[in-house]
Amino acid sequence: MEKKPFNDVDEYNQKHMGTPSSYNMKQMPKPIRIIGYILISFMTVAATLLILLIILDKIF
Protein backbone atom coordinates (compact mmCIF):
# COMPACT_ATOMS: atom_id res chain seq x y z
CA MET A 1 0.00 0.00 0.00
CA GLU A 2 1.56 3.24 -1.14
CA LYS A 3 1.09 6.40 0.90
CA LYS A 4 0.03 9.58 -0.83
CA PRO A 5 2.77 12.23 -0.89
CA PHE A 6 2.44 14.96 1.73
CA ASN A 7 3.33 17.72 -0.71
CA ASP A 8 4.86 18.31 -4.16
CA VAL A 9 8.42 17.87 -2.88
CA ASP A 10 7.67 14.41 -1.51
CA GLU A 11 5.94 13.45 -4.75
CA TYR A 12 8.95 14.64 -6.79
CA ASN A 13 11.38 12.73 -4.56
CA GLN A 14 9.33 9.54 -4.82
CA LYS A 15 8.94 9.69 -8.59
CA HIS A 16 12.29 11.08 -9.74
CA MET A 17 14.80 10.31 -7.00
CA GLY A 18 13.37 7.01 -5.83
CA THR A 19 12.93 7.75 -2.15
CA PRO A 20 10.65 5.23 -0.44
CA SER A 21 7.19 6.30 0.63
CA SER A 22 7.34 4.18 3.79
CA TYR A 23 10.13 2.84 5.98
CA ASN A 24 8.97 -0.63 6.94
CA MET A 25 11.89 -2.66 8.30
CA LYS A 26 10.40 -5.91 6.94
CA GLN A 27 10.76 -4.60 3.37
CA MET A 28 14.45 -3.74 3.73
CA PRO A 29 17.20 -6.16 2.62
CA LYS A 30 18.39 -8.49 5.36
CA PRO A 31 21.88 -6.92 5.91
CA ILE A 32 20.34 -3.46 6.30
CA ARG A 33 17.75 -4.83 8.73
CA ILE A 34 20.48 -6.47 10.81
CA ILE A 35 22.50 -3.23 10.94
CA GLY A 36 19.35 -1.30 11.85
CA TYR A 37 18.47 -3.68 14.66
CA ILE A 38 22.04 -3.56 16.00
CA LEU A 39 22.08 0.25 15.99
CA ILE A 40 18.68 0.52 17.66
CA SER A 41 19.71 -2.05 20.28
CA PHE A 42 23.00 -0.25 20.96
CA MET A 43 21.28 3.11 21.39
CA THR A 44 18.69 1.58 23.73
CA VAL A 45 21.33 -0.08 25.90
CA ALA A 46 23.48 3.08 25.93
CA ALA A 47 20.53 5.28 26.94
CA THR A 48 19.53 2.83 29.68
CA LEU A 49 23.08 2.70 31.05
CA LEU A 50 23.37 6.48 30.93
CA ILE A 51 20.16 6.92 32.92
CA LEU A 52 21.21 4.22 35.37
CA LEU A 53 24.64 5.81 35.89
CA ILE A 54 23.11 9.25 36.45
CA ILE A 55 20.71 7.82 39.05
CA LEU A 56 23.53 5.91 40.79
CA ASP A 57 25.71 9.01 40.80
CA LYS A 58 22.99 11.01 42.58
CA ILE A 59 22.42 8.25 45.15
CA PHE A 60 26.06 7.71 46.13
mmCIF file of the N, C-alpha and C atoms, coordinates in Angstrom:
data_MODEL
# 
_entry.id   MODEL 
# 
loop_
_atom_site.group_PDB 
_atom_site.id 
_atom_site.type_symbol 
_atom_site.label_atom_id 
_atom_site.label_alt_id 
_atom_site.label_comp_id 
_atom_site.label_asym_id 
_atom_site.label_entity_id 
_atom_site.label_seq_id 
_atom_site.pdbx_PDB_ins_code 
_atom_site.Cartn_x 
_atom_site.Cartn_y 
_atom_site.Cartn_z 
_atom_site.occupancy 
_atom_site.B_iso_or_equiv 
_atom_site.pdbx_formal_charge 
_atom_site.auth_seq_id 
_atom_site.auth_comp_id 
_atom_site.auth_asym_id 
_atom_site.auth_atom_id 
_atom_site.pdbx_PDB_model_num 
ATOM 1   N N  . MET A 1 1  ? 0.838  -1.179 0.000  1.00 0.00 ? 1  MET A N  1 
ATOM 2   C CA . MET A 1 1  ? 0.000  0.000  0.000  1.00 0.00 ? 1  MET A CA 1 
ATOM 3   C C  . MET A 1 1  ? 0.881  1.239  0.000  1.00 0.00 ? 1  MET A C  1 
ATOM 4   N N  . GLU A 1 2  ? 0.741  2.043  -0.972 1.00 0.00 ? 2  GLU A N  1 
ATOM 5   C CA . GLU A 1 2  ? 1.558  3.238  -1.143 1.00 0.00 ? 2  GLU A CA 1 
ATOM 6   C C  . GLU A 1 2  ? 0.876  4.437  -0.504 1.00 0.00 ? 2  GLU A C  1 
ATOM 7   N N  . LYS A 1 3  ? 1.645  5.190  0.298  1.00 0.00 ? 3  LYS A N  1 
ATOM 8   C CA . LYS A 1 3  ? 1.090  6.400  0.898  1.00 0.00 ? 3  LYS A CA 1 
ATOM 9   C C  . LYS A 1 3  ? 1.063  7.523  -0.121 1.00 0.00 ? 3  LYS A C  1 
ATOM 10  N N  . LYS A 1 4  ? 0.078  8.398  0.014  1.00 0.00 ? 4  LYS A N  1 
ATOM 11  C CA . LYS A 1 4  ? 0.031  9.581  -0.833 1.00 0.00 ? 4  LYS A CA 1 
ATOM 12  C C  . LYS A 1 4  ? 1.101  10.556 -0.374 1.00 0.00 ? 4  LYS A C  1 
ATOM 13  N N  . PRO A 1 5  ? 1.753  11.254 -1.301 1.00 0.00 ? 5  PRO A N  1 
ATOM 14  C CA . PRO A 1 5  ? 2.767  12.227 -0.895 1.00 0.00 ? 5  PRO A CA 1 
ATOM 15  C C  . PRO A 1 5  ? 2.143  13.375 -0.098 1.00 0.00 ? 5  PRO A C  1 
ATOM 16  N N  . PHE A 1 6  ? 2.906  13.872 0.876  1.00 0.00 ? 6  PHE A N  1 
ATOM 17  C CA . PHE A 1 6  ? 2.444  14.963 1.730  1.00 0.00 ? 6  PHE A CA 1 
ATOM 18  C C  . PHE A 1 6  ? 2.348  16.272 0.956  1.00 0.00 ? 6  PHE A C  1 
ATOM 19  N N  . ASN A 1 7  ? 3.334  16.499 0.099  1.00 0.00 ? 7  ASN A N  1 
ATOM 20  C CA . ASN A 1 7  ? 3.332  17.724 -0.708 1.00 0.00 ? 7  ASN A CA 1 
ATOM 21  C C  . ASN A 1 7  ? 4.051  17.454 -2.032 1.00 0.00 ? 7  ASN A C  1 
ATOM 22  N N  . ASP A 1 8  ? 4.241  18.479 -2.838 1.00 0.00 ? 8  ASP A N  1 
ATOM 23  C CA . ASP A 1 8  ? 4.860  18.305 -4.156 1.00 0.00 ? 8  ASP A CA 1 
ATOM 24  C C  . ASP A 1 8  ? 6.308  17.836 -4.064 1.00 0.00 ? 8  ASP A C  1 
ATOM 25  N N  . VAL A 1 9  ? 7.011  18.273 -3.027 1.00 0.00 ? 9  VAL A N  1 
ATOM 26  C CA . VAL A 1 9  ? 8.417  17.872 -2.882 1.00 0.00 ? 9  VAL A CA 1 
ATOM 27  C C  . VAL A 1 9  ? 8.521  16.372 -2.642 1.00 0.00 ? 9  VAL A C  1 
ATOM 28  N N  . ASP A 1 10 ? 7.676  15.855 -1.761 1.00 0.00 ? 10 ASP A N  1 
ATOM 29  C CA . ASP A 1 10 ? 7.674  14.414 -1.507 1.00 0.00 ? 10 ASP A CA 1 
ATOM 30  C C  . ASP A 1 10 ? 7.319  13.631 -2.767 1.00 0.00 ? 10 ASP A C  1 
ATOM 31  N N  . GLU A 1 11 ? 6.344  14.128 -3.509 1.00 0.00 ? 11 GLU A N  1 
ATOM 32  C CA . GLU A 1 11 ? 5.943  13.455 -4.745 1.00 0.00 ? 11 GLU A CA 1 
ATOM 33  C C  . GLU A 1 11 ? 7.101  13.441 -5.746 1.00 0.00 ? 11 GLU A C  1 
ATOM 34  N N  . TYR A 1 12 ? 7.799  14.569 -5.878 1.00 0.00 ? 12 TYR A N  1 
ATOM 35  C CA . TYR A 1 12 ? 8.947  14.641 -6.786 1.00 0.00 ? 12 TYR A CA 1 
ATOM 36  C C  . TYR A 1 12 ? 10.031 13.658 -6.345 1.00 0.00 ? 12 TYR A C  1 
ATOM 37  N N  . ASN A 1 13 ? 10.342 13.629 -5.054 1.00 0.00 ? 13 ASN A N  1 
ATOM 38  C CA . ASN A 1 13 ? 11.382 12.727 -4.560 1.00 0.00 ? 13 ASN A CA 1 
ATOM 39  C C  . ASN A 1 13 ? 11.021 11.271 -4.801 1.00 0.00 ? 13 ASN A C  1 
ATOM 40  N N  . GLN A 1 14 ? 9.753  10.920 -4.609 1.00 0.00 ? 14 GLN A N  1 
ATOM 41  C CA . GLN A 1 14 ? 9.332  9.537  -4.818 1.00 0.00 ? 14 GLN A CA 1 
ATOM 42  C C  . GLN A 1 14 ? 9.402  9.142  -6.280 1.00 0.00 ? 14 GLN A C  1 
ATOM 43  N N  . LYS A 1 15 ? 8.990  10.036 -7.167 1.00 0.00 ? 15 LYS A N  1 
ATOM 44  C CA . LYS A 1 15 ? 8.939  9.691  -8.590 1.00 0.00 ? 15 LYS A CA 1 
ATOM 45  C C  . LYS A 1 15 ? 10.293 9.785  -9.275 1.00 0.00 ? 15 LYS A C  1 
ATOM 46  N N  . HIS A 1 16 ? 11.070 10.823 -8.987 1.00 0.00 ? 16 HIS A N  1 
ATOM 47  C CA . HIS A 1 16 ? 12.289 11.078 -9.736 1.00 0.00 ? 16 HIS A CA 1 
ATOM 48  C C  . HIS A 1 16 ? 13.566 10.609 -9.038 1.00 0.00 ? 16 HIS A C  1 
ATOM 49  N N  . MET A 1 17 ? 13.585 10.684 -7.717 1.00 0.00 ? 17 MET A N  1 
ATOM 50  C CA . MET A 1 17 ? 14.803 10.313 -7.000 1.00 0.00 ? 17 MET A CA 1 
ATOM 51  C C  . MET A 1 17 ? 14.732 8.917  -6.400 1.00 0.00 ? 17 MET A C  1 
ATOM 52  N N  . GLY A 1 18 ? 13.528 8.379  -6.311 1.00 0.00 ? 18 GLY A N  1 
ATOM 53  C CA . GLY A 1 18 ? 13.371 7.006  -5.833 1.00 0.00 ? 18 GLY A CA 1 
ATOM 54  C C  . GLY A 1 18 ? 13.368 6.858  -4.331 1.00 0.00 ? 18 GLY A C  1 
ATOM 55  N N  . THR A 1 19 ? 13.005 7.892  -3.601 1.00 0.00 ? 19 THR A N  1 
ATOM 56  C CA . THR A 1 19 ? 12.930 7.747  -2.150 1.00 0.00 ? 19 THR A CA 1 
ATOM 57  C C  . THR A 1 19 ? 11.694 6.931  -1.798 1.00 0.00 ? 19 THR A C  1 
ATOM 58  N N  . PRO A 1 20 ? 11.797 6.062  -0.798 1.00 0.00 ? 20 PRO A N  1 
ATOM 59  C CA . PRO A 1 20 ? 10.650 5.226  -0.443 1.00 0.00 ? 20 PRO A CA 1 
ATOM 60  C C  . PRO A 1 20 ? 9.543  6.046  0.210  1.00 0.00 ? 20 PRO A C  1 
ATOM 61  N N  . SER A 1 21 ? 8.312  5.599  0.032  1.00 0.00 ? 21 SER A N  1 
ATOM 62  C CA . SER A 1 21 ? 7.189  6.304  0.634  1.00 0.00 ? 21 SER A CA 1 
ATOM 63  C C  . SER A 1 21 ? 6.939  5.831  2.063  1.00 0.00 ? 21 SER A C  1 
ATOM 64  N N  . SER A 1 22 ? 7.471  4.669  2.418  1.00 0.00 ? 22 SER A N  1 
ATOM 65  C CA . SER A 1 22 ? 7.344  4.184  3.792  1.00 0.00 ? 22 SER A CA 1 
ATOM 66  C C  . SER A 1 22 ? 8.652  3.497  4.180  1.00 0.00 ? 22 SER A C  1 
ATOM 67  N N  . TYR A 1 23 ? 8.888  3.425  5.480  1.00 0.00 ? 23 TYR A N  1 
ATOM 68  C CA . TYR A 1 23 ? 10.134 2.839  5.977  1.00 0.00 ? 23 TYR A CA 1 
ATOM 69  C C  . TYR A 1 23 ? 9.813  1.629  6.838  1.00 0.00 ? 23 TYR A C  1 
ATOM 70  N N  . ASN A 1 24 ? 9.287  0.605  6.239  1.00 0.00 ? 24 ASN A N  1 
ATOM 71  C CA . ASN A 1 24 ? 8.974  -0.626 6.944  1.00 0.00 ? 24 ASN A CA 1 
ATOM 72  C C  . ASN A 1 24 ? 10.221 -1.497 6.966  1.00 0.00 ? 24 ASN A C  1 
ATOM 73  N N  . MET A 1 25 ? 10.659 -1.877 8.177  1.00 0.00 ? 25 MET A N  1 
ATOM 74  C CA . MET A 1 25 ? 11.893 -2.660 8.297  1.00 0.00 ? 25 MET A CA 1 
ATOM 75  C C  . MET A 1 25 ? 11.768 -4.030 7.628  1.00 0.00 ? 25 MET A C  1 
ATOM 76  N N  . LYS A 1 26 ? 10.573 -4.593 7.553  1.00 0.00 ? 26 LYS A N  1 
ATOM 77  C CA . LYS A 1 26 ? 10.401 -5.910 6.941  1.00 0.00 ? 26 LYS A CA 1 
ATOM 78  C C  . LYS A 1 26 ? 10.660 -5.886 5.439  1.00 0.00 ? 26 LYS A C  1 
ATOM 79  N N  . GLN A 1 27 ? 10.548 -4.710 4.807  1.00 0.00 ? 27 GLN A N  1 
ATOM 80  C CA . GLN A 1 27 ? 10.764 -4.604 3.371  1.00 0.00 ? 27 GLN A CA 1 
ATOM 81  C C  . GLN A 1 27 ? 12.224 -4.341 3.012  1.00 0.00 ? 27 GLN A C  1 
ATOM 82  N N  . MET A 1 28 ? 13.053 -4.034 3.996  1.00 0.00 ? 28 MET A N  1 
ATOM 83  C CA . MET A 1 28 ? 14.454 -3.741 3.732  1.00 0.00 ? 28 MET A CA 1 
ATOM 84  C C  . MET A 1 28 ? 15.233 -5.039 3.494  1.00 0.00 ? 28 MET A C  1 
ATOM 85  N N  . PRO A 1 29 ? 16.356 -4.968 2.774  1.00 0.00 ? 29 PRO A N  1 
ATOM 86  C CA . PRO A 1 29 ? 17.196 -6.158 2.615  1.00 0.00 ? 29 PRO A CA 1 
ATOM 87  C C  . PRO A 1 29 ? 17.741 -6.629 3.971  1.00 0.00 ? 29 PRO A C  1 
ATOM 88  N N  . LYS A 1 30 ? 18.003 -7.895 4.074  1.00 0.00 ? 30 LYS A N  1 
ATOM 89  C CA . LYS A 1 30 ? 18.389 -8.493 5.356  1.00 0.00 ? 30 LYS A CA 1 
ATOM 90  C C  . LYS A 1 30 ? 19.621 -7.837 5.993  1.00 0.00 ? 30 LYS A C  1 
ATOM 91  N N  . PRO A 1 31 ? 20.728 -7.551 5.256  1.00 0.00 ? 31 PRO A N  1 
ATOM 92  C CA . PRO A 1 31 ? 21.879 -6.917 5.909  1.00 0.00 ? 31 PRO A CA 1 
ATOM 93  C C  . PRO A 1 31 ? 21.548 -5.536 6.481  1.00 0.00 ? 31 PRO A C  1 
ATOM 94  N N  . ILE A 1 32 ? 20.710 -4.783 5.797  1.00 0.00 ? 32 ILE A N  1 
ATOM 95  C CA . ILE A 1 32 ? 20.339 -3.456 6.302  1.00 0.00 ? 32 ILE A CA 1 
ATOM 96  C C  . ILE A 1 32 ? 19.458 -3.593 7.538  1.00 0.00 ? 32 ILE A C  1 
ATOM 97  N N  . ARG A 1 33 ? 18.576 -4.592 7.550  1.00 0.00 ? 33 ARG A N  1 
ATOM 98  C CA . ARG A 1 33 ? 17.748 -4.831 8.733  1.00 0.00 ? 33 ARG A CA 1 
ATOM 99  C C  . ARG A 1 33 ? 18.611 -5.190 9.930  1.00 0.00 ? 33 ARG A C  1 
ATOM 100 N N  . ILE A 1 34 ? 19.610 -6.047 9.716  1.00 0.00 ? 34 ILE A N  1 
ATOM 101 C CA . ILE A 1 34 ? 20.482 -6.468 10.815 1.00 0.00 ? 34 ILE A CA 1 
ATOM 102 C C  . ILE A 1 34 ? 21.240 -5.263 11.367 1.00 0.00 ? 34 ILE A C  1 
ATOM 103 N N  . ILE A 1 35 ? 21.790 -4.426 10.493 1.00 0.00 ? 35 ILE A N  1 
ATOM 104 C CA . ILE A 1 35 ? 22.504 -3.230 10.941 1.00 0.00 ? 35 ILE A CA 1 
ATOM 105 C C  . ILE A 1 35 ? 21.550 -2.304 11.686 1.00 0.00 ? 35 ILE A C  1 
ATOM 106 N N  . GLY A 1 36 ? 20.335 -2.144 11.186 1.00 0.00 ? 36 GLY A N  1 
ATOM 107 C CA . GLY A 1 36 ? 19.349 -1.298 11.854 1.00 0.00 ? 36 GLY A CA 1 
ATOM 108 C C  . GLY A 1 36 ? 19.006 -1.807 13.241 1.00 0.00 ? 36 GLY A C  1 
ATOM 109 N N  . TYR A 1 37 ? 18.796 -3.109 13.363 1.00 0.00 ? 37 TYR A N  1 
ATOM 110 C CA . TYR A 1 37 ? 18.465 -3.685 14.659 1.00 0.00 ? 37 TYR A CA 1 
ATOM 111 C C  . TYR A 1 37 ? 19.639 -3.542 15.631 1.00 0.00 ? 37 TYR A C  1 
ATOM 112 N N  . ILE A 1 38 ? 20.871 -3.709 15.135 1.00 0.00 ? 38 ILE A N  1 
ATOM 113 C CA . ILE A 1 38 ? 22.043 -3.559 15.997 1.00 0.00 ? 38 ILE A CA 1 
ATOM 114 C C  . ILE A 1 38 ? 22.162 -2.109 16.486 1.00 0.00 ? 38 ILE A C  1 
ATOM 115 N N  . LEU A 1 39 ? 21.975 -1.150 15.588 1.00 0.00 ? 39 LEU A N  1 
ATOM 116 C CA . LEU A 1 39 ? 22.078 0.254  15.988 1.00 0.00 ? 39 LEU A CA 1 
ATOM 117 C C  . LEU A 1 39 ? 20.995 0.641  16.984 1.00 0.00 ? 39 LEU A C  1 
ATOM 118 N N  . ILE A 1 40 ? 19.771 0.205  16.736 1.00 0.00 ? 40 ILE A N  1 
ATOM 119 C CA . ILE A 1 40 ? 18.681 0.525  17.659 1.00 0.00 ? 40 ILE A CA 1 
ATOM 120 C C  . ILE A 1 40 ? 18.934 -0.122 19.019 1.00 0.00 ? 40 ILE A C  1 
ATOM 121 N N  . SER A 1 41 ? 19.403 -1.361 19.022 1.00 0.00 ? 41 SER A N  1 
ATOM 122 C CA . SER A 1 41 ? 19.707 -2.050 20.278 1.00 0.00 ? 41 SER A CA 1 
ATOM 123 C C  . SER A 1 41 ? 20.827 -1.341 21.032 1.00 0.00 ? 41 SER A C  1 
ATOM 124 N N  . PHE A 1 42 ? 21.883 -0.941 20.314 1.00 0.00 ? 42 PHE A N  1 
ATOM 125 C CA . PHE A 1 42 ? 23.002 -0.254 20.956 1.00 0.00 ? 42 PHE A CA 1 
ATOM 126 C C  . PHE A 1 42 ? 22.548 1.059  21.586 1.00 0.00 ? 42 PHE A C  1 
ATOM 127 N N  . MET A 1 43 ? 21.746 1.827  20.851 1.00 0.00 ? 43 MET A N  1 
ATOM 128 C CA . MET A 1 43 ? 21.279 3.109  21.392 1.00 0.00 ? 43 MET A CA 1 
ATOM 129 C C  . MET A 1 43 ? 20.376 2.907  22.610 1.00 0.00 ? 43 MET A C  1 
ATOM 130 N N  . THR A 1 44 ? 19.554 1.860  22.590 1.00 0.00 ? 44 THR A N  1 
ATOM 131 C CA . THR A 1 44 ? 18.687 1.579  23.731 1.00 0.00 ? 44 THR A CA 1 
ATOM 132 C C  . THR A 1 44 ? 19.500 1.202  24.957 1.00 0.00 ? 44 THR A C  1 
ATOM 133 N N  . VAL A 1 45 ? 20.486 0.330  24.779 1.00 0.00 ? 45 VAL A N  1 
ATOM 134 C CA . VAL A 1 45 ? 21.331 -0.080 25.899 1.00 0.00 ? 45 VAL A CA 1 
ATOM 135 C C  . VAL A 1 45 ? 22.146 1.105  26.417 1.00 0.00 ? 45 VAL A C  1 
ATOM 136 N N  . ALA A 1 46 ? 22.686 1.920  25.518 1.00 0.00 ? 46 ALA A N  1 
ATOM 137 C CA . ALA A 1 46 ? 23.475 3.077  25.929 1.00 0.00 ? 46 ALA A CA 1 
ATOM 138 C C  . ALA A 1 46 ? 22.624 4.080  26.702 1.00 0.00 ? 46 ALA A C  1 
ATOM 139 N N  . ALA A 1 47 ? 21.410 4.342  26.240 1.00 0.00 ? 47 ALA A N  1 
ATOM 140 C CA . ALA A 1 47 ? 20.527 5.283  26.944 1.00 0.00 ? 47 ALA A CA 1 
ATOM 141 C C  . ALA A 1 47 ? 20.146 4.740  28.317 1.00 0.00 ? 47 ALA A C  1 
ATOM 142 N N  . THR A 1 48 ? 19.874 3.441  28.396 1.00 0.00 ? 48 THR A N  1 
ATOM 143 C CA . THR A 1 48 ? 19.525 2.832  29.682 1.00 0.00 ? 48 THR A CA 1 
ATOM 144 C C  . THR A 1 48 ? 20.699 2.919  30.653 1.00 0.00 ? 48 THR A C  1 
ATOM 145 N N  . LEU A 1 49 ? 21.908 2.612  30.178 1.00 0.00 ? 49 LEU A N  1 
ATOM 146 C CA . LEU A 1 49 ? 23.080 2.703  31.045 1.00 0.00 ? 49 LEU A CA 1 
ATOM 147 C C  . LEU A 1 49 ? 23.351 4.134  31.481 1.00 0.00 ? 49 LEU A C  1 
ATOM 148 N N  . LEU A 1 50 ? 23.162 5.076  30.591 1.00 0.00 ? 50 LEU A N  1 
ATOM 149 C CA . LEU A 1 50 ? 23.374 6.477  30.929 1.00 0.00 ? 50 LEU A CA 1 
ATOM 150 C C  . LEU A 1 50 ? 22.410 6.918  32.026 1.00 0.00 ? 50 LEU A C  1 
ATOM 151 N N  . ILE A 1 51 ? 21.146 6.572  31.890 1.00 0.00 ? 51 ILE A N  1 
ATOM 152 C CA . ILE A 1 51 ? 20.156 6.923  32.916 1.00 0.00 ? 51 ILE A CA 1 
ATOM 153 C C  . ILE A 1 51 ? 20.485 6.232  34.231 1.00 0.00 ? 51 ILE A C  1 
ATOM 154 N N  . LEU A 1 52 ? 20.864 4.969  34.173 1.00 0.00 ? 52 LEU A N  1 
ATOM 155 C CA . LEU A 1 52 ? 21.215 4.224  35.370 1.00 0.00 ? 52 LEU A CA 1 
ATOM 156 C C  . LEU A 1 52 ? 22.429 4.833  36.068 1.00 0.00 ? 52 LEU A C  1 
ATOM 157 N N  . LEU A 1 53 ? 23.450 5.201  35.299 1.00 0.00 ? 53 LEU A N  1 
ATOM 158 C CA . LEU A 1 53 ? 24.642 5.807  35.894 1.00 0.00 ? 53 LEU A CA 1 
ATOM 159 C C  . LEU A 1 53 ? 24.339 7.173  36.502 1.00 0.00 ? 53 LEU A C  1 
ATOM 160 N N  . ILE A 1 54 ? 23.485 7.955  35.887 1.00 0.00 ? 54 ILE A N  1 
ATOM 161 C CA . ILE A 1 54 ? 23.106 9.254  36.447 1.00 0.00 ? 54 ILE A CA 1 
ATOM 162 C C  . ILE A 1 54 ? 22.363 9.063  37.768 1.00 0.00 ? 54 ILE A C  1 
ATOM 163 N N  . ILE A 1 55 ? 21.452 8.085  37.809 1.00 0.00 ? 55 ILE A N  1 
ATOM 164 C CA . ILE A 1 55 ? 20.709 7.817  39.052 1.00 0.00 ? 55 ILE A CA 1 
ATOM 165 C C  . ILE A 1 55 ? 21.656 7.329  40.136 1.00 0.00 ? 55 ILE A C  1 
ATOM 166 N N  . LEU A 1 56 ? 22.576 6.417  39.791 1.00 0.00 ? 56 LEU A N  1 
ATOM 167 C CA . LEU A 1 56 ? 23.526 5.908  40.787 1.00 0.00 ? 56 LEU A CA 1 
ATOM 168 C C  . LEU A 1 56 ? 24.465 6.999  41.273 1.00 0.00 ? 56 LEU A C  1 
ATOM 169 N N  . ASP A 1 57 ? 24.828 7.923  40.398 1.00 0.00 ? 57 ASP A N  1 
ATOM 170 C CA . ASP A 1 57 ? 25.712 9.015  40.798 1.00 0.00 ? 57 ASP A CA 1 
ATOM 171 C C  . ASP A 1 57 ? 25.020 9.931  41.802 1.00 0.00 ? 57 ASP A C  1 
ATOM 172 N N  . LYS A 1 58 ? 23.727 10.139 41.649 1.00 0.00 ? 58 LYS A N  1 
ATOM 173 C CA . LYS A 1 58 ? 22.988 11.006 42.576 1.00 0.00 ? 58 LYS A CA 1 
ATOM 174 C C  . LYS A 1 58 ? 22.755 10.318 43.916 1.00 0.00 ? 58 LYS A C  1 
ATOM 175 N N  . ILE A 1 59 ? 22.656 8.985  43.903 1.00 0.00 ? 59 ILE A N  1 
ATOM 176 C CA . ILE A 1 59 ? 22.417 8.247  45.151 1.00 0.00 ? 59 ILE A CA 1 
ATOM 177 C C  . ILE A 1 59 ? 23.690 8.187  45.994 1.00 0.00 ? 59 ILE A C  1 
ATOM 178 N N  . PHE A 1 60 ? 24.816 7.898  45.376 1.00 0.00 ? 60 PHE A N  1 
ATOM 179 C CA . PHE A 1 60 ? 26.058 7.708  46.127 1.00 0.00 ? 60 PHE A CA 1 
ATOM 180 C C  . PHE A 1 60 ? 26.886 8.926  46.104 1.00 0.00 ? 60 PHE A C  1 
# 
